[in-house]
Amino acid sequence: MKETKHISRSRAQESSAAIEKMYITMRHLFNRGFYKPMGVSGDSLRESLLALRPEIYGNIAEEKVELNGLLYVIERLPIGIEQCRFINLTSDEGYSKSHFQPIVPPKRRRNCYRIDEEQMNVEITRGRSDIYDILTHLTFIFIESHKIKNRVLIDDGGEVSRDWLKLEQAILQTKKLSQIEKEKAISHAANILARTFEEVLDIYDAFGSENAPDRFLHVIYWLGKLAIEEMMDNNKRTITFSPVLRERLGHHIHGEIWATNIKEVLKANNLLKRPIHIISANMHSVMNSIFATPLLKTKFKDKSDFFIYEELSKSAAKDTRSLVEELALKNGMISLPDASGTNIDVQIFDTAKIDWSKTAFAYANVGEEKPVIIVMDYAFGEQAYETIDELLKPYKKETLLNVKSVSIMGKAGILEGGKGDIMIPSAHINEGTADNYFFENELTGAMFEGNDIAVFEGAMVTVLGTSLQNRDLLKFFHESTWGVIGLEMEGSYYQKAIQSASKIRKSVPQDIKVRYAYYASDNPLETGSTLASGGLGTTGVKPTYLITIKILEQILNLNNQLGVNLISTEKDKS
């Protein structure tokens, strides 16, 4: 008789199952219309997140409160959400025409409205990925809030610790805390959070702003207060999805408006029938790469182009950036701030109106047809499919667009290397499905050599959300035969739209070229280098412009001869 073999799952398999369970649960809760995150209906989400233990959420499964993860999440949620018992996810339902002032989180572009003391409305106009993102973040902060509750409630009768009473006393003050008062409050907060005084002190100012320097204390207090009320008074926090959001989601409402606006502008400027190159990037790198260096060479004498780009990226350089934009607008650039709800601004460059001899690409060869370059700001997750799918459709069903190329430049997590390194994908693997997209990338690693930046080539995985990734799953993707070099959120959605438009629907040329390149914003396999460890600073400037310039060289037929000087000199550093 054969012995029964006990089959156990690896941590990577458990993590994959937890992500799939979260994905299915979130869709179920959305269709249901509401749920209570810390109630029975939220059990599955909480259990899956705790089983997954994503890198970005650090010590989520431990007793102590996770500070870096909390900062990462708070920067992506509207100010005041920690005070709200009712969170309502809506579509664009006209609140911009009301007296309510929009609250935009510092690190995530979404309009939010504080309806009253207890309710926050969050507009979801960027597709399902936006919902997965916010629900994951809310689940995390609610788990952390109950950690706070567990440490301050002394008994079932509702008696609280002395530390909690002292923290409450500090946050109820209307005046700014003195240094001594602040340090006393930090001492009490550290005890509540099971953290050292130094740990809290180190992160304290990152939570604050000029108007609210002591926001850290307020966030901790309100998270704990609502968790205590959930326990003592059964006042459960509730997340609802508006009927209009549930009706509209997945129907490309905002993407269609966005794409139609672009095509209307192209038609009005007689650009609709010209060759078109689409670039997904930020709103400064293409414009600056073309116009900035000739304009600012006198101001930054003997400095490299890279030094100029770095100066332009500084927050204090607003006036200088305005000079570059003013020049671009006079020389063929059309600016289209978003009015569709996608939060994706657009720039259109008419190459026929640019005097290339006065740009950084003096030898540009645009030919007789003079192409049009459309630069679109970053999409978010599944929104990439919605926007590109709509943009590649014919104008008014009869005018086909002559799209020659689609180029994607973005940030991604890297699995071998560090912040600022470059990744050149050869395929996109869609996490959680069997969808794989192989393509011929017009960009190669060899094109980026000799610039003191490490370059990696290989497959990349398109994930459901950066906040759902853990070390075990990522190590599997990297070390197995998948050979994944990095993770991002939009690649497979872009490629899905491009392939369907060019190969099946035939709305754009079948020989459309694609270019994908990413620079590393973090390494989730490396302790202290996750997204929660902080931003890139100026580390991202060089790879951003290097990728942008390589894309433009191909569009402008420069045969990969770098037309700008990205090498820092000793004078730059002095």
Sequence and secondary structure as in RCSB ss.txt:
>XXXX:A:sequence
MKETKHISRSRAQESSAAIEKMYITMRHLFNRGFYKPMGVSGDSLRESLLALRPEIYGNIAEEKVELNGLLYVIE
RLPIGIEQCRFINLTSDEGYSKSHFQPIVPPKRRRNCYRIDEEQMNVEITRGRSDIYDILTHLTFIFIESHKIKN
RVLIDDGGEVSRDWLKLEQAILQTKKLSQIEKEKAISHAANILARTFEEVLDIYDAFGSENAPDRFLHVIYWLGK
LAIEEMMDNNKRTITFSPVLRERLGHHIHGEIWATNIKEVLKANNLLKRPIHIISANMHSVMNSIFATPLLKTKF
KDKSDFFIYEELSKSAAKDTRSLVEELALKNGMISLPDASGTNIDVQIFDTAKIDWSKTAFAYANVGEEKPVIIV
MDYAFGEQAYETIDELLKPYKKETLLNVKSVSIMGKAGILEGGKGDIMIPSAHINEGTADNYFFENELTGAMFEG
NDIAVFEGAMVTVLGTSLQNRDLLKFFHESTWGVIGLEMEGSYYQKAIQSASKIRKSVPQDIKVRYAYYASDNPL
ETGSTLASGGLGTTGVKPTYLITIKILEQILNLNNQLGVNLISTEKDKS
>XXXX:A:secstr
          HHHHHHHHHHHHHHHHHHHHHH EE TTSGGGHHHHHHHHHH  GGGTTTTSSS  HHHHHHHHT
TS TTGGG SEEEEE   SGGGSS   B  TTS   EEE SSSEEEEE  S HHHHHHHHHHHHHHHHHHHHHHH
HHB STT  B HHHHHHHHHHT SS   HHHHHHHHHHHHHHHT  HHHHHHHHHHH  SS TTHHHHHHHHHHH
HHHHHHHH    EEEE HHHHHHTTS HHHHHHHHHHHHHHHHTT TTS EEEEE  SSHHHHHHHHHHHHTTTT
TT  HHHHHHHHTSGGGHHHHHHHHHHHHHTTEEEE   SSS   EEEEEGGG  GGGSS TT   TTT  EEEE
E    TTHHHHHHHHHTS BTTTB   EEEEEEEEEEEESSS TT EEEEEEEEETTSS EEE  BS  GGGGTT
SS  EEEEEEEE S GGG  HHHHHHHHHSTT   EEESSHHHHHHHHHIIIIIS SS TT EEEEEEEEEE TT
STT SGGG   GGGGHHHHHHHHHHHHHHHTT TT   S     HHHH 
